[in-house]
């Protein structure tokens, strides 16, 4: 569920189709700069009512980020 929502959010915010976003792909394939990364995290924190304790590197995969979200919301 979280992975699917995350993929949907990436598609909506950055103009990709769901066919283009794969859970194993690193975030840097979809995010061009720090401003876009910050935009994504603000959206994620709002959507999932959580905060990220650490800075996230764009080298992590979409599914790894989904796992982090899942851990943070319990």
N, C-alpha and C positions, 0 to 999 in steps of 0.2 A: 504494500500500500504506500509506504513512504517513498520507495524508489519510484513508483509510478507518478506520484505527485511531484517529486523532484524533477523528473524528466519533463513533465508537463510545464512546470514553472520555467525551466531552462528554455523550452521551446517558445513559450509565450513572451518571455522577457528579451530573448535574443534572436528571435525570428527563425528558429529551426523547425523542421517538421519532426514528428515523433519517430519517423523512420531513420532520421539522421543521428539521433541521440541514443547511444548504447550505454548500458550500465558500466561496462568495462572501460569506456573511454575516459581519458583524463580530462579534468575541467578545462585545461588550457585549449582544448579543441573548440570550446564554445565561448570562452571569455577572452577578450582582447587586452584588457588592461585592469589596473587596480580599481578604477572607478566602477567598472562592470562587476568585479568581484565583490566590492563593497555593496553594490546595489543588490546582488543576489543574496548576500548574507543578511541584509536588512529585511528583504522579503521573506527569507527562510525563518528568521527569528520571529517575525510577525505571524507568519502562517502557522508555525509549529509551537508558538509561545515558549520559546527557549532562547538561550544565549550560548554562544560558542566561547568556551573558556580559553581556547588557544587560537592563534592565527592559523588559517588553513592555507596550505600550499596548493597551487593550481595543478600540481602533478598528481594529486590523488584522483582516484576514479570517481565517477558519479555514484557507483554503488558503495564505495568506501564512505563517501559523504553521507549517503542515506543511512549507513550503519551508525555513523557518528550522531546523526539526528535522533535515530531510534534510541541510542544509549542515553542521550541527554534528556529525552522526554520520559524515559523510564518505560 
